[in-house]
Amino acid sequence: MMARARLKSFKAKALARPDVAEEYQRLSPAYQLRRKLVALRQEAGLTQEQLAKRLNTSKSNISRLESVNSTISPKLSTIEDYAAAMGYTLEIDFIPKQAP
């Protein structure tokens, strides 16, 4: 629990800096997407290898797609195929920005 508290404190201090908060907000959708992809795969009970076979690709491609450290930006069709392989359809929504 101590490590979690320290991380929470570090995050709060970092996000107090406007430049860090702006970058965090900019990257947030990409991180959320990747976390959701992993959660869907795990809920489906699939390994990366099993999903790769369903998508006719390699495990390394699935790993790269799911990695929050990845610098690639997946195509929409790739995300749709990923979702379909687990019985989902993709829905995209636009949310108005909040005034600063």
Backbone as XML, in Angstrom:
<?xml version="1.0"?>
<chain id="A" units="angstrom">
  <residue number="1" name="MET">
    <atom name="N" x="0.812" y="-1.192" z="0.000"/>
    <atom name="CA" x="0.000" y="0.000" z="0.000"/>
    <atom name="C" x="0.859" y="1.262" z="0.000"/>
  </residue>
  <residue number="2" name="MET">
    <atom name="N" x="2.011" y="1.202" z="0.604"/>
    <atom name="CA" x="2.888" y="2.374" z="0.657"/>
    <atom name="C" x="3.292" y="2.803" z="-0.746"/>
  </residue>
  <residue number="3" name="ALA">
    <atom name="N" x="3.610" y="1.843" z="-1.597"/>
    <atom name="CA" x="4.019" y="2.172" z="-2.959"/>
    <atom name="C" x="2.873" y="2.843" z="-3.706"/>
  </residue>
  <residue number="4" name="ARG">
    <atom name="N" x="1.670" y="2.350" z="-3.511"/>
    <atom name="CA" x="0.500" y="2.941" z="-4.169"/>
    <atom name="C" x="0.278" y="4.373" z="-3.705"/>
  </residue>
  <residue number="5" name="ALA">
    <atom name="N" x="0.456" y="4.611" z="-2.406"/>
    <atom name="CA" x="0.296" y="5.966" z="-1.862"/>
    <atom name="C" x="1.368" y="6.893" z="-2.424"/>
  </residue>
  <residue number="6" name="ARG">
    <atom name="N" x="2.600" y="6.400" z="-2.533"/>
    <atom name="CA" x="3.670" y="7.229" z="-3.087"/>
    <atom name="C" x="3.401" y="7.545" z="-4.550"/>
  </residue>
  <residue number="7" name="LEU">
    <atom name="N" x="2.918" y="6.559" z="-5.301"/>
    <atom name="CA" x="2.601" y="6.787" z="-6.708"/>
    <atom name="C" x="1.482" y="7.813" z="-6.849"/>
  </residue>
  <residue number="8" name="LYS">
    <atom name="N" x="0.468" y="7.694" z="-6.010"/>
    <atom name="CA" x="-0.651" y="8.635" z="-6.046"/>
    <atom name="C" x="-0.169" y="10.055" z="-5.740"/>
  </residue>
  <residue number="9" name="SER">
    <atom name="N" x="0.714" y="10.182" z="-4.745"/>
    <atom name="CA" x="1.273" y="11.478" z="-4.378"/>
    <atom name="C" x="2.125" y="12.046" z="-5.520"/>
  </residue>
  <residue number="10" name="PHE">
    <atom name="N" x="2.943" y="11.191" z="-6.119"/>
    <atom name="CA" x="3.782" y="11.614" z="-7.236"/>
    <atom name="C" x="2.924" y="12.096" z="-8.399"/>
  </residue>
  <residue number="11" name="LYS">
    <atom name="N" x="1.873" y="11.330" z="-8.708"/>
    <atom name="CA" x="0.985" y="11.695" z="-9.811"/>
    <atom name="C" x="0.309" y="13.039" z="-9.538"/>
  </residue>
  <residue number="12" name="ALA">
    <atom name="N" x="-0.168" y="13.243" z="-8.317"/>
    <atom name="CA" x="-0.828" y="14.502" z="-7.971"/>
    <atom name="C" x="0.130" y="15.680" z="-8.129"/>
  </residue>
  <residue number="13" name="LYS">
    <atom name="N" x="1.362" y="15.511" z="-7.667"/>
    <atom name="CA" x="2.356" y="16.586" z="-7.794"/>
    <atom name="C" x="2.682" y="16.852" z="-9.254"/>
  </residue>
  <residue number="14" name="ALA">
    <atom name="N" x="2.851" y="15.781" z="-10.027"/>
    <atom name="CA" x="3.187" y="15.947" z="-11.443"/>
    <atom name="C" x="2.055" y="16.637" z="-12.194"/>
  </residue>
  <residue number="15" name="LEU">
    <atom name="N" x="0.817" y="16.227" z="-11.914"/>
    <atom name="CA" x="-0.329" y="16.806" z="-12.619"/>
    <atom name="C" x="-0.620" y="18.244" z="-12.199"/>
  </residue>
  <residue number="16" name="ALA">
    <atom name="N" x="-0.014" y="18.687" z="-11.110"/>
    <atom name="CA" x="-0.161" y="20.083" z="-10.705"/>
    <atom name="C" x="0.591" y="21.005" z="-11.651"/>
  </residue>
  <residue number="17" name="ARG">
    <atom name="N" x="1.546" y="20.449" z="-12.385"/>
    <atom name="CA" x="2.282" y="21.241" z="-13.380"/>
    <atom name="C" x="1.450" y="21.314" z="-14.656"/>
  </residue>
  <residue number="18" name="PRO">
    <atom name="N" x="1.152" y="22.509" z="-15.144"/>
    <atom name="CA" x="0.303" y="22.642" z="-16.342"/>
    <atom name="C" x="0.828" y="21.889" z="-17.566"/>
  </residue>
  <residue number="19" name="ASP">
    <atom name="N" x="2.140" y="21.883" z="-17.787"/>
    <atom name="CA" x="2.678" y="21.192" z="-18.957"/>
    <atom name="C" x="2.479" y="19.682" z="-18.850"/>
  </residue>
  <residue number="20" name="VAL">
    <atom name="N" x="2.645" y="19.132" z="-17.661"/>
    <atom name="CA" x="2.449" y="17.696" z="-17.444"/>
    <atom name="C" x="0.965" y="17.354" z="-17.574"/>
  </residue>
  <residue number="21" name="ALA">
    <atom name="N" x="0.109" y="18.171" z="-16.980"/>
    <atom name="CA" x="-1.335" y="17.924" z="-17.046"/>
    <atom name="C" x="-1.834" y="17.954" z="-18.487"/>
  </residue>
  <residue number="22" name="GLU">
    <atom name="N" x="-1.311" y="18.883" z="-19.279"/>
    <atom name="CA" x="-1.718" y="18.982" z="-20.686"/>
    <atom name="C" x="-1.289" y="17.736" z="-21.463"/>
  </residue>
  <residue number="23" name="GLU">
    <atom name="N" x="-0.070" y="17.280" z="-21.253"/>
    <atom name="CA" x="0.421" y="16.083" z="-21.948"/>
    <atom name="C" x="-0.335" y="14.843" z="-21.482"/>
  </residue>
  <residue number="24" name="TYR">
    <atom name="N" x="-0.638" y="14.775" z="-20.203"/>
    <atom name="CA" x="-1.408" y="13.658" z="-19.652"/>
    <atom name="C" x="-2.778" y="13.585" z="-20.326"/>
  </residue>
  <residue number="25" name="GLN">
    <atom name="N" x="-3.433" y="14.718" z="-20.452"/>
    <atom name="CA" x="-4.740" y="14.759" z="-21.109"/>
    <atom name="C" x="-4.646" y="14.381" z="-22.586"/>
  </residue>
  <residue number="26" name="ARG">
    <atom name="N" x="-3.566" y="14.803" z="-23.234"/>
    <atom name="CA" x="-3.384" y="14.502" z="-24.651"/>
    <atom name="C" x="-3.212" y="13.000" z="-24.865"/>
  </residue>
  <residue number="27" name="LEU">
    <atom name="N" x="-2.502" y="12.335" z="-23.973"/>
    <atom name="CA" x="-2.217" y="10.910" z="-24.129"/>
    <atom name="C" x="-3.285" y="10.004" z="-23.526"/>
  </residue>
  <residue number="28" name="SER">
    <atom name="N" x="-4.158" y="10.546" z="-22.730"/>
    <atom name="CA" x="-5.146" y="9.751" z="-22.016"/>
    <atom name="C" x="-6.001" y="8.851" z="-22.910"/>
  </residue>
  <residue number="29" name="PRO">
    <atom name="N" x="-6.544" y="9.319" z="-24.037"/>
    <atom name="CA" x="-7.358" y="8.430" z="-24.868"/>
    <atom name="C" x="-6.587" y="7.205" z="-25.372"/>
  </residue>
  <residue number="30" name="ALA">
    <atom name="N" x="-5.328" y="7.375" z="-25.733"/>
    <atom name="CA" x="-4.529" y="6.242" z="-26.217"/>
    <atom name="C" x="-4.323" y="5.213" z="-25.109"/>
  </residue>
  <residue number="31" name="TYR">
    <atom name="N" x="-4.043" y="5.687" z="-23.894"/>
    <atom name="CA" x="-3.870" y="4.764" z="-22.768"/>
    <atom name="C" x="-5.177" y="4.052" z="-22.450"/>
  </residue>
  <residue number="32" name="GLN">
    <atom name="N" x="-6.280" y="4.785" z="-22.454"/>
    <atom name="CA" x="-7.580" y="4.186" z="-22.167"/>
    <atom name="C" x="-7.925" y="3.114" z="-23.196"/>
  </residue>
  <residue number="33" name="LEU">
    <atom name="N" x="-7.651" y="3.398" z="-24.459"/>
    <atom name="CA" x="-7.923" y="2.428" z="-25.510"/>
    <atom name="C" x="-7.136" y="1.147" z="-25.275"/>
  </residue>
  <residue number="34" name="ARG">
    <atom name="N" x="-5.856" y="1.277" z="-25.011"/>
    <atom name="CA" x="-5.022" y="0.093" z="-24.825"/>
    <atom name="C" x="-5.439" y="-0.704" z="-23.590"/>
  </residue>
  <residue number="35" name="ARG">
    <atom name="N" x="-5.781" y="-0.017" z="-22.511"/>
    <atom name="CA" x="-6.258" y="-0.726" z="-21.316"/>
    <atom name="C" x="-7.559" y="-1.461" z="-21.614"/>
  </residue>
  <residue number="36" name="LYS">
    <atom name="N" x="-8.426" y="-0.848" z="-22.408"/>
    <atom name="CA" x="-9.699" y="-1.483" z="-22.765"/>
    <atom name="C" x="-9.469" y="-2.714" z="-23.643"/>
  </residue>
  <residue number="37" name="LEU">
    <atom name="N" x="-8.546" y="-2.615" z="-24.592"/>
    <atom name="CA" x="-8.245" y="-3.765" z="-25.438"/>
    <atom name="C" x="-7.782" y="-4.952" z="-24.605"/>
  </residue>
  <residue number="38" name="VAL">
    <atom name="N" x="-6.879" y="-4.700" z="-23.683"/>
    <atom name="CA" x="-6.375" y="-5.776" z="-22.819"/>
    <atom name="C" x="-7.516" y="-6.351" z="-21.981"/>
  </residue>
  <residue number="39" name="ALA">
    <atom name="N" x="-8.350" y="-5.484" z="-21.413"/>
    <atom name="CA" x="-9.461" y="-5.954" z="-20.592"/>
    <atom name="C" x="-10.430" y="-6.819" z="-21.391"/>
  </residue>
  <residue number="40" name="LEU">
    <atom name="N" x="-10.746" y="-6.411" z="-22.621"/>
    <atom name="CA" x="-11.649" y="-7.209" z="-23.467"/>
    <atom name="C" x="-11.062" y="-8.582" z="-23.754"/>
  </residue>
  <residue number="41" name="ARG">
    <atom name="N" x="-9.776" y="-8.608" z="-24.085"/>
    <atom name="CA" x="-9.123" y="-9.897" z="-24.387"/>
    <atom name="C" x="-9.128" y="-10.796" z="-23.161"/>
  </residue>
  <residue number="42" name="GLN">
    <atom name="N" x="-8.791" y="-10.233" z="-22.014"/>
    <atom name="CA" x="-8.751" y="-11.033" z="-20.789"/>
    <atom name="C" x="-10.146" y="-11.515" z="-20.392"/>
  </residue>
  <residue number="43" name="GLU">
    <atom name="N" x="-11.152" y="-10.658" z="-20.547"/>
    <atom name="CA" x="-12.534" y="-11.066" z="-20.247"/>
    <atom name="C" x="-12.985" y="-12.195" z="-21.164"/>
  </residue>
  <residue number="44" name="ALA">
    <atom name="N" x="-12.474" y="-12.193" z="-22.396"/>
    <atom name="CA" x="-12.805" y="-13.251" z="-23.349"/>
    <atom name="C" x="-12.026" y="-14.531" z="-23.047"/>
  </residue>
  <residue number="45" name="GLY">
    <atom name="N" x="-11.078" y="-14.443" z="-22.106"/>
    <atom name="CA" x="-10.289" y="-15.619" z="-21.737"/>
    <atom name="C" x="-9.252" y="-15.994" z="-22.780"/>
  </residue>
  <residue number="46" name="LEU">
    <atom name="N" x="-8.809" y="-15.019" z="-23.563"/>
    <atom name="CA" x="-7.850" y="-15.293" z="-24.634"/>
    <atom name="C" x="-6.455" y="-14.812" z="-24.271"/>
  </residue>
  <residue number="47" name="THR">
    <atom name="N" x="-5.476" y="-15.562" z="-24.706"/>
    <atom name="CA" x="-4.098" y="-15.106" z="-24.615"/>
    <atom name="C" x="-3.807" y="-14.257" z="-25.847"/>
  </residue>
  <residue number="48" name="GLN">
    <atom name="N" x="-2.680" y="-13.567" z="-25.823"/>
    <atom name="CA" x="-2.284" y="-12.809" z="-27.010"/>
    <atom name="C" x="-2.077" y="-13.746" z="-28.195"/>
  </residue>
  <residue number="49" name="GLU">
    <atom name="N" x="-1.533" y="-14.924" z="-27.928"/>
    <atom name="CA" x="-1.313" y="-15.896" z="-29.001"/>
    <atom name="C" x="-2.622" y="-16.345" z="-29.633"/>
  </residue>
  <residue number="50" name="GLN">
    <atom name="N" x="-3.618" y="-16.628" z="-28.803"/>
    <atom name="CA" x="-4.918" y="-17.071" z="-29.315"/>
    <atom name="C" x="-5.591" y="-15.980" z="-30.138"/>
  </residue>
  <residue number="51" name="LEU">
    <atom name="N" x="-5.526" y="-14.755" z="-29.640"/>
    <atom name="CA" x="-6.121" y="-13.644" z="-30.378"/>
    <atom name="C" x="-5.388" y="-13.424" z="-31.694"/>
  </residue>
  <residue number="52" name="ALA">
    <atom name="N" x="-4.074" y="-13.540" z="-31.672"/>
    <atom name="CA" x="-3.279" y="-13.373" z="-32.892"/>
    <atom name="C" x="-3.715" y="-14.377" z="-33.955"/>
  </residue>
  <residue number="53" name="LYS">
    <atom name="N" x="-3.972" y="-15.609" z="-33.535"/>
    <atom name="CA" x="-4.433" y="-16.628" z="-34.497"/>
    <atom name="C" x="-5.783" y="-16.241" z="-35.094"/>
  </residue>
  <residue number="54" name="ARG">
    <atom name="N" x="-6.677" y="-15.739" z="-34.261"/>
    <atom name="CA" x="-7.997" y="-15.314" z="-34.747"/>
    <atom name="C" x="-7.877" y="-14.176" z="-35.760"/>
  </residue>
  <residue number="55" name="LEU">
    <atom name="N" x="-6.880" y="-13.320" z="-35.554"/>
    <atom name="CA" x="-6.709" y="-12.155" z="-36.427"/>
    <atom name="C" x="-5.696" y="-12.397" z="-37.536"/>
  </residue>
  <residue number="56" name="ASN">
    <atom name="N" x="-5.174" y="-13.617" z="-37.585"/>
    <atom name="CA" x="-4.186" y="-13.973" z="-38.615"/>
    <atom name="C" x="-2.981" y="-13.021" z="-38.593"/>
  </residue>
  <residue number="57" name="THR">
    <atom name="N" x="-2.453" y="-12.837" z="-37.384"/>
    <atom name="CA" x="-1.292" y="-11.976" z="-37.204"/>
    <atom name="C" x="-0.372" y="-12.625" z="-36.181"/>
  </residue>
  <residue number="58" name="SER">
    <atom name="N" x="0.643" y="-11.913" z="-35.760"/>
    <atom name="CA" x="1.591" y="-12.468" z="-34.788"/>
    <atom name="C" x="1.293" y="-11.959" z="-33.380"/>
  </residue>
  <residue number="59" name="LYS">
    <atom name="N" x="1.758" y="-12.719" z="-32.390"/>
    <atom name="CA" x="1.622" y="-12.312" z="-30.995"/>
    <atom name="C" x="2.313" y="-10.964" z="-30.771"/>
  </residue>
  <residue number="60" name="SER">
    <atom name="N" x="3.440" y="-10.741" z="-31.428"/>
    <atom name="CA" x="4.158" y="-9.478" z="-31.231"/>
    <atom name="C" x="3.320" y="-8.292" z="-31.711"/>
  </residue>
  <residue number="61" name="ASN">
    <atom name="N" x="2.521" y="-8.479" z="-32.761"/>
    <atom name="CA" x="1.636" y="-7.391" z="-33.209"/>
    <atom name="C" x="0.557" y="-7.096" z="-32.169"/>
  </residue>
  <residue number="62" name="ILE">
    <atom name="N" x="0.008" y="-8.146" z="-31.553"/>
    <atom name="CA" x="-0.997" y="-7.950" z="-30.507"/>
    <atom name="C" x="-0.358" y="-7.265" z="-29.308"/>
  </residue>
  <residue number="63" name="SER">
    <atom name="N" x="0.820" y="-7.718" z="-28.940"/>
    <atom name="CA" x="1.534" y="-7.122" z="-27.810"/>
    <atom name="C" x="1.797" y="-5.639" z="-28.050"/>
  </residue>
  <residue number="64" name="ARG">
    <atom name="N" x="2.245" y="-5.309" z="-29.228"/>
    <atom name="CA" x="2.529" y="-3.915" z="-29.576"/>
    <atom name="C" x="1.247" y="-3.083" z="-29.553"/>
  </residue>
  <residue number="65" name="LEU">
    <atom name="N" x="0.161" y="-3.639" z="-30.066"/>
    <atom name="CA" x="-1.118" y="-2.932" z="-30.089"/>
    <atom name="C" x="-1.617" y="-2.639" z="-28.677"/>
  </residue>
  <residue number="66" name="GLU">
    <atom name="N" x="-1.414" y="-3.587" z="-27.760"/>
    <atom name="CA" x="-1.909" y="-3.442" z="-26.400"/>
    <atom name="C" x="-0.979" y="-2.652" z="-25.478"/>
  </residue>
  <residue number="67" name="SER">
    <atom name="N" x="0.241" y="-2.442" z="-25.876"/>
    <atom name="CA" x="1.227" y="-1.818" z="-25.009"/>
    <atom name="C" x="0.977" y="-0.319" z="-24.828"/>
  </residue>
  <residue number="68" name="VAL">
    <atom name="N" x="0.911" y="0.122" z="-23.569"/>
    <atom name="CA" x="0.737" y="1.549" z="-23.305"/>
    <atom name="C" x="2.000" y="2.330" z="-23.653"/>
  </residue>
  <residue number="69" name="ASN">
    <atom name="N" x="3.101" y="1.644" z="-23.838"/>
    <atom name="CA" x="4.356" y="2.300" z="-24.210"/>
    <atom name="C" x="4.568" y="2.336" z="-25.719"/>
  </residue>
  <residue number="70" name="SER">
    <atom name="N" x="3.634" y="1.779" z="-26.466"/>
    <atom name="CA" x="3.766" y="1.722" z="-27.920"/>
    <atom name="C" x="3.644" y="3.110" z="-28.529"/>
  </residue>
  <residue number="71" name="THR">
    <atom name="N" x="4.443" y="3.343" z="-29.542"/>
    <atom name="CA" x="4.378" y="4.625" z="-30.251"/>
    <atom name="C" x="3.539" y="4.521" z="-31.522"/>
  </residue>
  <residue number="72" name="ILE">
    <atom name="N" x="3.049" y="3.306" z="-31.825"/>
    <atom name="CA" x="2.228" y="3.152" z="-33.025"/>
    <atom name="C" x="0.820" y="3.670" z="-32.761"/>
  </residue>
  <residue number="73" name="SER">
    <atom name="N" x="0.189" y="4.108" z="-33.796"/>
    <atom name="CA" x="-1.196" y="4.526" z="-33.723"/>
    <atom name="C" x="-1.984" y="3.570" z="-34.615"/>
  </residue>
  <residue number="74" name="PRO">
    <atom name="N" x="-2.732" y="2.651" z="-34.031"/>
    <atom name="CA" x="-3.405" y="1.643" z="-34.839"/>
    <atom name="C" x="-4.479" y="2.241" z="-35.733"/>
  </residue>
  <residue number="75" name="LYS">
    <atom name="N" x="-4.668" y="1.593" z="-36.874"/>
    <atom name="CA" x="-5.739" y="2.011" z="-37.776"/>
    <atom name="C" x="-7.080" y="1.639" z="-37.168"/>
  </residue>
  <residue number="76" name="LEU">
    <atom name="N" x="-8.084" y="2.392" z="-37.514"/>
    <atom name="CA" x="-9.430" y="2.123" z="-37.027"/>
    <atom name="C" x="-9.863" y="0.712" z="-37.405"/>
  </residue>
  <residue number="77" name="SER">
    <atom name="N" x="-9.533" y="0.272" z="-38.607"/>
    <atom name="CA" x="-9.921" y="-1.070" z="-39.047"/>
    <atom name="C" x="-9.271" y="-2.151" z="-38.178"/>
  </residue>
  <residue number="78" name="THR">
    <atom name="N" x="-8.068" y="-1.899" z="-37.677"/>
    <atom name="CA" x="-7.398" y="-2.857" z="-36.800"/>
    <atom name="C" x="-8.155" y="-2.976" z="-35.478"/>
  </residue>
  <residue number="79" name="ILE">
    <atom name="N" x="-8.578" y="-1.850" z="-34.945"/>
    <atom name="CA" x="-9.325" y="-1.857" z="-33.683"/>
    <atom name="C" x="-10.686" y="-2.535" z="-33.889"/>
  </residue>
  <residue number="80" name="GLU">
    <atom name="N" x="-11.304" y="-2.284" z="-35.026"/>
    <atom name="CA" x="-12.586" y="-2.935" z="-35.331"/>
    <atom name="C" x="-12.402" y="-4.449" z="-35.436"/>
  </residue>
  <residue number="81" name="ASP">
    <atom name="N" x="-11.355" y="-4.889" z="-36.104"/>
    <atom name="CA" x="-11.078" y="-6.323" z="-36.225"/>
    <atom name="C" x="-10.807" y="-6.952" z="-34.862"/>
  </residue>
  <residue number="82" name="TYR">
    <atom name="N" x="-10.054" y="-6.253" z="-34.028"/>
    <atom name="CA" x="-9.745" y="-6.713" z="-32.670"/>
    <atom name="C" x="-11.052" y="-6.934" z="-31.905"/>
  </residue>
  <residue number="83" name="ALA">
    <atom name="N" x="-11.929" y="-5.924" z="-31.939"/>
    <atom name="CA" x="-13.208" y="-6.013" z="-31.230"/>
    <atom name="C" x="-14.059" y="-7.154" z="-31.785"/>
  </residue>
  <residue number="84" name="ALA">
    <atom name="N" x="-14.131" y="-7.269" z="-33.097"/>
    <atom name="CA" x="-14.947" y="-8.309" z="-33.728"/>
    <atom name="C" x="-14.465" y="-9.713" z="-33.374"/>
  </residue>
  <residue number="85" name="ALA">
    <atom name="N" x="-13.164" y="-9.874" z="-33.204"/>
    <atom name="CA" x="-12.606" y="-11.187" z="-32.865"/>
    <atom name="C" x="-13.094" y="-11.663" z="-31.505"/>
  </residue>
  <residue number="86" name="MET">
    <atom name="N" x="-13.587" y="-10.750" z="-30.685"/>
    <atom name="CA" x="-14.101" y="-11.113" z="-29.367"/>
    <atom name="C" x="-15.604" y="-10.906" z="-29.249"/>
  </residue>
  <residue number="87" name="GLY">
    <atom name="N" x="-16.259" y="-10.674" z="-30.390"/>
    <atom name="CA" x="-17.711" y="-10.548" z="-30.388"/>
    <atom name="C" x="-18.239" y="-9.164" z="-30.077"/>
  </residue>
  <residue number="88" name="TYR">
    <atom name="N" x="-17.415" y="-8.154" z="-30.287"/>
    <atom name="CA" x="-17.823" y="-6.774" z="-30.024"/>
    <atom name="C" x="-17.850" y="-5.967" z="-31.319"/>
  </residue>
  <residue number="89" name="THR">
    <atom name="N" x="-18.630" y="-4.883" z="-31.288"/>
    <atom name="CA" x="-18.549" y="-3.877" z="-32.335"/>
    <atom name="C" x="-17.959" y="-2.627" z="-31.692"/>
  </residue>
  <residue number="90" name="LEU">
    <atom name="N" x="-17.396" y="-1.784" z="-32.505"/>
    <atom name="CA" x="-16.757" y="-0.571" z="-32.017"/>
    <atom name="C" x="-17.720" y="0.594" z="-32.116"/>
  </residue>
  <residue number="91" name="GLU">
    <atom name="N" x="-17.777" y="1.395" z="-31.068"/>
    <atom name="CA" x="-18.590" y="2.610" z="-31.065"/>
    <atom name="C" x="-17.671" y="3.770" z="-30.711"/>
  </residue>
  <residue number="92" name="ILE">
    <atom name="N" x="-17.740" y="4.828" z="-31.481"/>
    <atom name="CA" x="-16.914" y="6.001" z="-31.239"/>
    <atom name="C" x="-17.820" y="7.161" z="-30.869"/>
  </residue>
  <residue number="93" name="ASP">
    <atom name="N" x="-17.387" y="7.945" z="-29.905"/>
    <atom name="CA" x="-18.193" y="9.060" z="-29.435"/>
    <atom name="C" x="-17.320" y="10.307" z="-29.378"/>
  </residue>
  <residue number="94" name="PHE">
    <atom name="N" x="-17.915" y="11.456" z="-29.548"/>
    <atom name="CA" x="-17.228" y="12.727" z="-29.433"/>
    <atom name="C" x="-17.790" y="13.459" z="-28.217"/>
  </residue>
  <residue number="95" name="ILE">
    <atom name="N" x="-16.896" y="13.959" z="-27.395"/>
    <atom name="CA" x="-17.280" y="14.637" z="-26.164"/>
    <atom name="C" x="-16.761" y="16.070" z="-26.228"/>
  </residue>
  <residue number="96" name="PRO">
    <atom name="N" x="-17.610" y="17.063" z="-26.008"/>
    <atom name="CA" x="-17.143" y="18.445" z="-26.085"/>
    <atom name="C" x="-16.077" y="18.720" z="-25.023"/>
  </residue>
  <residue number="97" name="LYS">
    <atom name="N" x="-15.102" y="19.530" z="-25.418"/>
    <atom name="CA" x="-14.062" y="19.936" z="-24.472"/>
    <atom name="C" x="-14.681" y="20.849" z="-23.428"/>
  </residue>
  <residue number="98" name="GLN">
    <atom name="N" x="-14.148" y="20.748" z="-22.231"/>
    <atom name="CA" x="-14.588" y="21.649" z="-21.183"/>
    <atom name="C" x="-13.767" y="22.921" z="-21.258"/>
  </residue>
  <residue number="99" name="ALA">
    <atom name="N" x="-14.410" y="24.024" z="-20.985"/>
    <atom name="CA" x="-13.700" y="25.310" z="-20.998"/>
    <atom name="C" x="-12.640" y="25.301" z="-19.913"/>
  </residue>
  <residue number="100" name="PRO">
    <atom name="N" x="-11.456" y="25.897" z="-20.201"/>
    <atom name="CA" x="-10.386" y="25.906" z="-19.186"/>
    <atom name="C" x="-10.713" y="26.708" z="-17.957"/>
  </residue>
</chain>
